[in-house]
Amino acid sequence: MTTATQAQHRYLESFNEFEQVAAGQELPWLRELRRRAFARFCEVGFPTTHDEDWRFTDVSAISNTAFRPLRDSQSGVSSLQLEPWRVEGADCQLVFVNGYFAPELSVLNELSENVTVTSLAQELSRNPRSIERHLGRYIDLHRDGFSALNTAFAEDGAYVHVPRGVIVEEPIYLLFVSAPNGLPVMSHPRTLIVAEEDSQATFVEEYVSLGLEPAFCNAVTELVAADNSVLSHYRIEREQASTFNISTLRIQQGRSANVASHSVLLGGSLLRNNVHPVLAGEGSECLINGLFLGSDRQHIDNYMLVEHASPHCSSRQFYNGILDDHAHGVFHGRIIVHKDAQKTDAKQTNRNLLLSDDAQIDTKPQLEIHADDVKCTHGATIGQIDEEALFYLRSRGIGEVSARKLLLLAFAGECLVRMKETAVREHVETLVNQYVLRFAIPNAQNGRPVEAIVKAS
């Protein structure tokens, strides 16, 4: 039996067991959606490097590992363990352990009138029609096996509904924790966010992991931005080095909707970050902003697909990467301008710093234009720390580590300044400061304690 066949056989067993106990299994439309998605997964399997959209990323480490779902929502996780991931200023914090809602670990403060923030499983139980209108309506099951696999196992995750005209002042924070508990565990959290006309809100998804055992988190978020809504979405990933994370953000934008997507990727072994906005309403705007930092043998793949489907829309993509050691980064940005999307204004920029001779970046910006009255540009740069700037700082009495950190923070700061000045941005800035210090230490000194190097510098 081949490895691919063995993997599909394992997932078939898991799916058969899952169907017997899954929330919402009594709903015909949901049962059909799951079965259709699993059939698609069986048809295409996991992507390989022969697939154009995945040619820089080998996911065999995922397909070859016997991951299993773990339905126990807490898995021994305590509130004390989650303290490092609490964010001050959040309206609420929903915690999901191995893909399942953990109410005992969550904090739910009073929200704006009629705003719903709950788990997907709970909403399926009490109001399935609100889920049926949107779940699976936007994600493309045919793009890759991971989206199909998530939909097949879609049961729990977050559900957020912001009514028409409501402005949510503080961020809605969703924390996804992988806790292997001694076994290679997989989770498929599904998030559905629906923001109605003229609403405003900020959403944060943060992914972390506990323990050193392998974990596979395959997350999908569908975000519906109705007419004239103003939304910000943050995805922060800082899992352990034994974790695989595949995430897909699918955004559906109405007329004059304004959406900002911010990704900050810091941890994990193999990451794939898919962002797919469709500007379906005339006059909509989208910002796709990201920062990724890779070291050791991390593999971080960013795939951006922006579809302009209506006229007078604009999109901006800015992704910066910093790679050290043997890390491998990928940026694949694709802009599709459909025939009716006249007066499109789209820009795509990818900038990368390589801090070692063994670090690698593959960057592939693409434009696919079917309209004749558009303004589209793209570009990519790859370089190293500016030695002249480093020399200038050192000649002013700044130590080498501090000088390198200043230059790296300035590079990372290009992405941070595009975030609104909120508690979320402060949280991200703190994380980036901590991680950048590791990259500021020259490779030749990596054997010395960080504190000693900083003191000596």
Sequence and secondary structure as in RCSB ss.txt:
>XXXX:A:sequence
MTTATQAQHRYLESFNEFEQVAAGQELPWLRELRRRAFARFCEVGFPTTHDEDWRFTDVSAISNTAFRPLRDSQS
GVSSLQLEPWRVEGADCQLVFVNGYFAPELSVLNELSENVTVTSLAQELSRNPRSIERHLGRYIDLHRDGFSALN
TAFAEDGAYVHVPRGVIVEEPIYLLFVSAPNGLPVMSHPRTLIVAEEDSQATFVEEYVSLGLEPAFCNAVTELVA
ADNSVLSHYRIEREQASTFNISTLRIQQGRSANVASHSVLLGGSLLRNNVHPVLAGEGSECLINGLFLGSDRQHI
DNYMLVEHASPHCSSRQFYNGILDDHAHGVFHGRIIVHKDAQKTDAKQTNRNLLLSDDAQIDTKPQLEIHADDVK
CTHGATIGQIDEEALFYLRSRGIGEVSARKLLLLAFAGECLVRMKETAVREHVETLVNQYVLRFAIPNAQNGRPV
EAIVKAS
>XXXX:A:secstr
  HHHHHHHHHHHHHHHHHHH TTTT HHHHHHHHHHHHHHHHH S  TTSGGGTT   HHHHTS  EE   SST
T  TGGGGGG  TT SEEEEEETTEE GGG EE   STT EEEEHHHHHHH HHHHHTTTTSSS TTT HHHHHH
HHT   SEEEEE TT B  S EEEEEEE  TTS EEE  EEEEEE TT EEEEEEEEEE SSS EEEEEEEEEEE
 TT EEEEEEEE   TTEEEEEEEEEEE TT EEEEEEEE   SEEEEEEEEEE STT EEEEEEEEEE TT EE
EEEEEEEE SSS EEEEEEEEEE TT EEEEEEEEEE TT TTEEEEEEEEEEE STT EEEEEEEEEE  SSEE
EEEEEEEE   HHHHHHHHHTT  HHHHHHHHHHHHHHHHHTTS SSHHHHHHHHHHHHHHHHHHS GGGTTS H
HHHHHH 
